[in-house]
Amino acid sequence: MAKKPKYYVVWKGRKTGVFSSWSEVAEQVRGFPGAEYKAFDSQAEAERALAGSYEAYRGQKVSPSRLLELPPPLLPSLAVDAACSGNPGVLEYRCVDVDTRREVFRRGPFAHGTNNVGEFLAIVEALMLCWEWKLSWPIYSDSVNALNWVLAKKARTNLIPNEHNLELFERIALAEAWLRTHRYPNRLLKWQTESWGENPADFGRK
């Protein structure tokens, strides 16, 4: 009988996020002072846990009922989101202050983009601003793909460059270069729509 897969949350380590193998986790936590991590039975449980704090789960067996009792989003923090009409299509992305709902930046429209590309760029540009402003605020996104791309320092998009999206690919290259050369203290977290409602950076076009 195949062994049931585990999903691991790293709240504090060289990289944070949800990982699907212990070898990946070990790279982030071994020798890292005060590392915070825990295994979960499903990806959904792990993603919900990532949005909370290590203290809420340390030393406790996590049940589905407990996972529904999520604490509110951390404050102060930023949230990002993207909107794309078509796949690929016309793309916009933005960042807001979670507490005040004030728009921090908005980019686009860009031709021939994808939602994941917009989410990736929004996260990285939010990190750049936090670096410039010396803020260690958490950054929320509802795109697991984009969060993983940022952790990998690589936009793993299938989008093909063409004459219409050259600016987008220039932004992707700059974002990847920044990630390779900077270390940041900000936690990158999954926005839990089921518990908290719509992402405050949502464009409201659903």
C-alpha positions in Angstrom: 0.0 0.0 0.0 1.4 3.3 -1.0 2.4 5.7 1.8 0.1 8.6 2.2 1.8 11.8 1.2 2.5 14.5 3.7 2.5 18.3 3.2 4.8 20.4 5.3 4.4 24.0 6.4 7.5 26.1 7.1 6.6 29.3 9.0 10.2 30.2 9.7 13.2 29.0 7.7 15.4 29.9 4.8 12.3 29.8 2.7 8.7 29.7 4.0 5.6 28.1 2.4 4.1 24.7 1.8 6.3 21.8 0.7 5.5 18.3 -0.5 8.7 16.5 0.5 10.8 16.3 3.6 14.0 16.8 1.6 12.8 20.3 0.6 11.8 21.1 4.2 15.2 19.9 5.5 17.0 22.4 3.2 15.0 25.2 4.8 15.1 24.3 8.5 18.3 22.4 9.2 20.7 24.6 11.1 18.3 27.6 10.9 17.9 29.2 14.3 14.4 28.9 15.7 13.0 27.1 12.7 9.2 26.6 12.7 7.6 23.8 10.7 5.0 21.0 10.9 3.6 18.2 8.8 -0.1 17.9 7.7 -2.1 15.2 6.0 -3.4 17.3 3.1 -2.4 20.3 1.0 -5.6 22.1 2.0 -4.8 21.7 5.7 -1.2 22.9 5.1 -2.3 26.0 3.2 -4.8 27.0 5.9 -2.1 26.4 8.6 0.4 28.6 6.7 -2.1 31.5 7.0 -2.0 31.2 10.8 0.9 31.0 13.2 3.1 28.2 14.3 2.1 28.7 17.9 -1.5 27.8 16.9 -0.4 24.3 15.7 2.7 23.4 17.6 2.4 20.1 19.5 -1.2 19.6 18.5 -2.9 17.1 16.3 -4.8 19.2 13.7 -8.4 18.2 13.0 -10.6 19.5 10.1 -12.9 21.3 12.6 -10.0 23.1 14.1 -8.8 24.3 10.7 -12.1 26.1 10.2 -11.3 28.2 13.2 -8.7 30.3 11.5 -7.4 33.5 13.2 -7.9 36.7 11.2 -5.3 37.9 8.8 -2.1 39.2 10.3 -1.9 43.0 10.6 -0.3 45.1 9.3 0.0 43.3 6.0 -0.3 43.6 2.3 -2.5 41.7 -0.2 -2.0 41.3 -3.9 -4.3 40.1 -6.7 -4.4 40.0 -10.5 -7.2 40.1 -13.0 -6.9 38.7 -16.5 -9.6 38.8 -19.2 -8.8 35.7 -21.1 -5.9 33.2 -20.8 -3.8 34.7 -22.1 -5.5 38.1 -22.1 -5.4 41.7 -20.9 -3.8 41.6 -17.4 -3.8 44.0 -14.4 -2.4 43.5 -10.9 -2.4 45.5 -7.7 -1.5 45.6 -4.0 -3.5 46.9 -1.1 -3.0 47.5 2.6 -5.1 44.8 4.2 -6.0 46.9 7.3 -7.0 50.2 5.5 -7.9 48.7 2.0 -5.8 51.6 0.6 -4.4 50.8 -2.8 -0.6 50.7 -2.7 0.1 50.2 -6.4 -1.7 49.1 -9.6 0.0 48.0 -12.8 -1.4 47.5 -16.3 -3.2 46.8 -18.4 -0.7 44.6 -20.2 -1.6 42.6 -23.4 -1.3 38.9 -23.6 -0.7 38.0 -20.0 -2.0 35.4 -17.5 -3.3 35.6 -14.0 -0.4 33.6 -12.5 2.1 36.0 -14.1 0.3 38.9 -12.6 0.1 37.4 -9.2 3.9 36.6 -9.3 4.8 40.1 -10.4 2.5 41.6 -7.8 4.1 39.6 -4.9 7.6 40.5 -6.0 6.8 44.2 -6.5 5.3 44.2 -3.0 8.5 42.6 -1.7 10.5 45.3 -3.5 8.4 48.1 -1.9 8.7 46.5 1.6 12.5 46.3 1.1 12.6 50.0 0.1 10.4 51.1 2.9 12.1 48.7 5.4 8.8 46.9 6.2 8.6 43.2 7.3 4.9 43.0 6.8 3.4 39.7 5.6 2.2 39.6 2.0 -1.0 37.6 1.1 -1.9 36.1 -2.3 -4.6 33.6 -3.2 -2.4 32.0 -5.9 -0.5 29.0 -4.6 1.3 28.8 -8.0 2.6 32.3 -7.8 3.7 31.9 -4.1 5.6 28.8 -5.2 7.2 30.6 -8.1 8.4 33.3 -5.8 9.9 30.8 -3.4 11.6 29.1 -6.4 12.8 32.6 -7.7 11.5 31.6 -11.1 8.2 32.3 -13.0 7.4 28.9 -14.2 4.9 30.1 -16.8 4.0 28.5 -20.1 3.2 31.9 -21.6 5.2 32.4 -24.8 6.9 35.8 -25.4 5.6 37.7 -28.4 5.5 41.2 -29.7 2.5 42.1 -27.5 3.9 41.0 -24.1 7.6 42.0 -24.2 7.1 44.4 -21.3 5.6 41.7 -19.2 8.7 39.5 -19.8 11.0 42.3 -19.0 9.2 42.7 -15.7 9.5 39.0 -15.1 13.2 39.0 -15.8 13.7 42.0 -13.4 11.6 40.2 -10.7 13.6 37.0 -11.0 16.9 38.9 -10.8 15.7 40.8 -7.7 14.7 37.5 -6.0 18.1 36.0 -6.7 20.0 38.9 -5.1 17.8 39.8 -2.1 16.8 38.1 1.1 13.6 39.4 2.7 12.0 39.0 6.1 8.4 39.1 4.9 6.2 36.0 5.2 4.4 35.0 2.0 1.0 33.7 2.9 -2.1 32.2 1.3 -5.2 34.3 1.6 -8.0 32.1 3.0 -11.1 33.2 1.1 -13.4 30.7 2.7 -12.6 32.0 6.2 -11.9 35.7 5.6 -14.0 36.6 2.5 -12.7 38.0 -0.7 -9.1 39.0 -1.1 -9.0 42.8 -0.4 -6.9 43.3 -3.6 -9.6 41.6 -5.7 -10.7 43.6 -8.7 -14.3 42.6 -8.2 -14.8 41.3 -11.8 -15.9 37.7 -11.1 
